[in-house]
Amino acid sequence: MIQQNTGKLGGFRDWLRDEAGNTTVDWVVLLSGIVGMTFAVMVAIGGGVETFGDNAEAELTQRDVGY
């Protein structure tokens, strides 16, 4: 339970000491980190995957049907 402080900064101090919602904040930070890392990995390997796809397309279009 939070004690009520009636000084000038009492409401602010109470807000700082209040621990309600900390779990939600932890999950938001964790999930935003996961999303950020996902985008970083996509950017890092995106060029290589595109090059691989282009090479595969070139190889397959050069081959005759039936082999």
C-alpha positions as CSV (number, residue, x, y, z in Angstrom):
1,M,0.0,0.0,0.0
2,I,1.2,3.5,-0.8
3,Q,1.3,6.1,1.9
4,Q,-0.2,9.4,0.8
5,N,2.4,12.2,0.9
6,T,0.9,15.7,1.0
7,G,4.0,17.7,0.1
8,K,4.6,19.6,-3.2
9,L,6.0,16.5,-4.8
10,G,3.9,14.0,-2.9
11,G,1.8,12.8,-5.9
12,F,5.0,12.5,-8.0
13,R,6.7,10.5,-5.3
14,D,3.7,8.2,-4.9
15,W,3.7,7.7,-8.7
16,L,7.4,6.8,-8.6
17,R,6.9,4.3,-5.8
18,D,3.8,2.6,-7.3
19,E,4.7,-0.7,-8.8
20,A,1.3,-1.4,-10.5
21,G,1.8,-2.1,-14.2
22,N,5.5,-3.0,-14.0
23,T,4.8,-6.4,-15.5
24,T,3.1,-4.9,-18.4
25,V,6.0,-2.6,-19.1
26,D,8.4,-5.5,-18.8
27,W,6.5,-7.4,-21.5
28,V,6.2,-4.4,-23.8
29,V,10.0,-3.8,-23.6
30,L,10.7,-7.5,-24.1
31,L,8.4,-7.8,-27.1
32,S,9.6,-4.6,-28.7
33,G,13.2,-6.0,-28.4
34,I,12.1,-9.2,-30.1
35,V,10.4,-7.3,-32.9
36,G,13.5,-5.0,-33.3
37,M,15.8,-8.0,-33.5
38,T,13.5,-9.7,-36.1
39,F,13.8,-6.6,-38.3
40,A,17.5,-6.5,-37.9
41,V,17.9,-10.1,-38.9
42,M,15.6,-9.5,-41.9
43,V,17.7,-6.6,-43.1
44,A,20.9,-8.5,-42.5
45,I,20.0,-11.6,-44.6
46,G,17.5,-9.9,-47.0
47,G,20.2,-9.2,-49.7
48,G,21.6,-12.7,-49.6
49,V,18.2,-14.3,-49.9
50,E,17.3,-12.0,-52.9
51,T,20.6,-12.9,-54.6
52,F,20.0,-16.6,-54.0
53,G,16.5,-16.3,-55.5
54,D,17.9,-14.5,-58.6
55,N,20.5,-17.1,-59.1
56,A,18.0,-19.9,-58.8
57,E,15.7,-18.2,-61.3
58,A,18.5,-17.7,-63.8
59,E,19.5,-21.4,-63.5
60,L,16.0,-22.7,-63.9
61,T,15.1,-20.5,-66.8
62,Q,18.2,-21.7,-68.7
63,R,17.4,-25.4,-68.4
64,D,15.3,-27.3,-70.9
65,V,12.1,-28.8,-69.8
66,G,12.3,-32.6,-69.2
67,Y,15.7,-32.9,-67.6
